[in-house]
């Protein structure tokens, strides 16, 4: 029958040492790894939110820019149509059509 001393040295002591090693080394290491993983996930979430916000701001700016360009093109088209209408009307009424456009206004150039 094994002695109490051999049971303590070969059975219980290694179990206690293993328990202490696990508690002192592996548990903090596991906690550190988990903490780093959660921090990475949180940073990733923030990065995705920032990218989404940047895309949204760009989309809003782009839509406004396209709208401004469209409005300017519409104004230019309307101005061109107005010039053509004035020229046709003047020609139909027998006026000379040599007009000089200054600051968007028709001035008689025939004088």
C-alpha positions as CSV (number, residue, x, y, z in Angstrom):
1,X,0.0,0.0,0.0
2,X,1.4,3.4,-1.0
3,X,2.4,5.7,1.8
4,X,0.7,8.9,2.6
5,X,3.9,10.8,1.7
6,X,4.1,9.2,-1.8
7,X,0.4,10.0,-2.4
8,X,1.0,13.6,-1.5
9,X,4.2,13.9,-3.5
10,X,3.1,12.1,-6.6
11,X,-0.7,12.7,-6.7
12,X,-1.8,15.8,-4.8
13,X,1.2,18.0,-5.2
14,X,1.2,17.9,-9.1
15,X,-2.5,18.6,-9.1
16,X,-2.0,21.6,-6.9
17,X,0.9,22.9,-9.0
18,X,-1.1,22.4,-12.2
19,X,-4.1,24.2,-10.7
20,X,-1.8,27.2,-9.6
21,X,-0.1,27.3,-13.1
22,X,-3.5,27.3,-14.8
23,X,-4.8,30.0,-12.5
24,X,-1.7,32.2,-12.6
25,X,-0.8,31.9,-16.3
26,X,-3.5,30.6,-18.5
27,X,-6.5,32.4,-17.1
28,X,-4.9,35.9,-17.4
29,X,-3.6,35.0,-20.8
30,X,-7.1,33.9,-21.9
31,X,-8.6,37.1,-20.4
32,X,-6.0,39.2,-22.3
33,X,-6.8,37.5,-25.6
34,X,-10.5,38.0,-25.1
35,X,-10.1,41.6,-24.1
36,X,-8.0,42.2,-27.3
37,X,-10.6,40.4,-29.4
38,X,-13.5,42.5,-28.0
39,X,-11.5,45.7,-28.5
40,X,-10.8,44.8,-32.1
41,X,-14.4,44.1,-32.7
42,X,-15.4,47.4,-31.1
43,X,-12.8,49.3,-33.2
44,X,-14.0,47.5,-36.3
45,X,-17.6,48.5,-35.5
46,X,-16.5,52.2,-35.1
47,X,-14.5,52.0,-38.4
48,X,-17.5,50.7,-40.2
49,X,-19.7,53.5,-38.7
50,X,-17.1,56.1,-39.8
51,X,-16.9,54.7,-43.3
52,X,-20.7,54.6,-43.6
53,X,-20.9,58.2,-42.3
54,X,-18.2,59.3,-44.8
55,X,-20.1,57.5,-47.7
56,X,-23.3,59.2,-46.6
57,X,-21.7,62.6,-46.5
58,X,-20.2,62.0,-49.9
59,X,-23.5,60.8,-51.3
60,X,-25.3,63.9,-50.0
61,X,-22.6,66.2,-51.3
62,X,-22.6,64.4,-54.7
63,X,-26.4,64.6,-54.9
64,X,-26.3,68.4,-54.1
65,X,-23.5,68.9,-56.6
66,X,-25.4,67.1,-59.4
67,X,-28.4,69.1,-58.5
68,X,-26.5,72.4,-58.7
69,X,-25.0,71.3,-62.1
70,X,-28.4,70.4,-63.3
71,X,-29.9,73.7,-62.2
72,X,-27.0,75.6,-63.9
73,X,-27.5,73.7,-67.1
74,X,-31.2,74.3,-67.0
75,X,-30.6,78.1,-66.5
76,X,-28.2,78.1,-69.4
77,X,-30.6,76.2,-71.6
78,X,-33.4,78.6,-70.7
79,X,-31.2,81.6,-71.4
80,X,-30.3,80.1,-74.8
81,X,-34.0,79.5,-75.6
82,X,-34.7,83.1,-74.5
83,X,-32.0,84.4,-76.8
84,X,-33.3,82.3,-79.7
85,X,-36.9,83.5,-79.1
86,X,-35.8,87.1,-79.0
87,X,-33.9,86.7,-82.2
88,X,-36.8,85.0,-84.0
89,X,-39.3,87.6,-82.7
90,X,-37.1,90.5,-83.8
91,X,-36.5,88.9,-87.2
92,X,-40.3,88.2,-87.6
93,X,-41.1,91.9,-86.9
94,X,-38.5,93.2,-89.3
95,X,-35.8,94.2,-86.9
96,X,-32.1,93.5,-87.4
97,X,-30.9,90.5,-85.5
98,X,-27.3,91.6,-84.8
99,X,-27.6,91.6,-81.1
100,X,-24.8,91.8,-78.6
101,X,-25.4,90.0,-75.3
102,X,-23.9,91.8,-72.3
103,X,-24.4,90.3,-68.9
104,X,-27.3,88.2,-70.1
105,X,-29.1,91.2,-71.7
106,X,-29.6,91.9,-75.3
107,X,-28.1,95.1,-76.6
108,X,-28.5,96.4,-80.1
109,X,-25.2,96.0,-81.9
110,X,-26.4,97.5,-85.3
111,X,-25.7,101.1,-84.3
